[in-house]
Amino acid sequence: MPPDQNHRPPLWIAVASFVSSFDRFVVSPILVLVATTFGVSVGQAVAIASGYYLAYGLSQPLWGALSDRFGRVRLMQGALVGAGIAGLVSAAAPNLVTLVVVRVVAGAFFGAIVPTSLTYVGDTVSTTYRQRALSDLMAAMAVGTALAAAAAGITGQLAGWRVVFAVPAVVALVSAWGLRKLAEPPRATDGGVRAAFRAALSNRWVLVVGLLVFVEGGLVLGVLTLLAPALQDQGVDAARAGLAAAAYGIAVLLSSQVLKALTRRLPRWALMGIGGCALTVGYAAATVRVSVPTIVGIVIMLGITWAFLHTSLQTWATSIVPEARGTVVACFAASLFIGSSVAAVVAGPAADHDRWHTLFAACAATAAVLTVACVLAYRAYTAREAAPRAADITTDV
């Protein structure tokens, strides 16, 4: 394994993750603008986000296996070029159907970036420092999220939503150029795509983590897409709704720094519990009263959840099957974004019929169950992993 690179991801890996996150979150503040342009409802316009997330998620296992086979950096370069081209075409889409199709293509290409970046960190940073390095990568994504939410609303209001899609496309192309000198890390597997999938999917803990992150993706990313429209439903314009949604990125950024300090003091299951409780409290508060303060409160709690619960699940995923790490992380990301897509579709009618109380009550109940499940599952996993080591020590003695 190469040196831990000061326990931080390389600059252009962080930039690539930044633009992937930026592109993923620009859509929420401009959904109403897109719907107005094409004369459709917000529920119909949500297809831009749900189609993107679905393609983003379904493409993950393929990207992961290909990165195990052909290399992390090379894969990211090609995917960034494809995503950049699709983004530029999105900016020129003449109707909603075309826009949905092109956003699906963009989502499929951008889907390669974050899991491959996470895998790169897993390849190059030891387990001792890995969650801290992943927190730094999450911080770069959080900056992308915050800027996307803020800039998309303001830019969409002033210059139109087409510019919003063009900007990350250009940054993606620049990122592909920046990665050209980054060395490929060594990879543990050389058995090909089929062997990588077999190693990943034959491990039951990969399936357990995949199920947990599927639910988390729906509660965090899927519902997050609808929170800017929820603010607009309260009379807030697109620019201010985008600024409010930017609180998510700021919360992730600040929480990630707190997390780095707490990783040395608290077990991972406790960090999961903190993140899950934040998620539950955020949605529960909104069931009492749907207002601008409670919606902003949900956004902030989602940021805390992402920093504490999601990075803990990510770190867990990078450690389960090291010889097929790229495939495991990609399957993890696939579950996350398929869950996001499913939740966006299921929750879409709430946006059209103003049923926010019902939606948030269901989310609060699901979040409580998810929190308990994550804590119990991780404790069971660590107990099972510790048992063979204890047996080996006893045998040696």
Buried (B, 14 or more C-beta within 10 A) or exposed (E): EEEBBEBBBBEBBBBBBBBBBBBBBBBBBBBBBBBBBBEBEBBBBBBBBBBBBBBBBBBBBBBBBBBBBBBBBBBBBBBBBBBBBBBBBBBEBEEBEBBBBBBBBBBBBBBBBBBBBBBBBBBBBEEEBBBBBBBBBBBBBBBBBBBBBBBBBBBBBEEBBBBBBBBBBEBBBBBBEBBEEBEEBEBBBEBEBEBBBBBBBEBEBBBBBBBBBBBBBBBBBBBBBBBBBBBBBBEBEBBBBBBBBBBBBBBBBBBBEBBBEEBEEBBBBBBBBBBBBBBBBBBBBBBEEBEBEBBBBBBBBBBBBBBBBBBBBBBBBBBBBBBBBBBBBBBBBBBBBBBBBBBBBBBBEBBEEEBBBEBBBBBBBBBBEBBEBBBEBBBEBBEEEEEEEEEEEEEEE
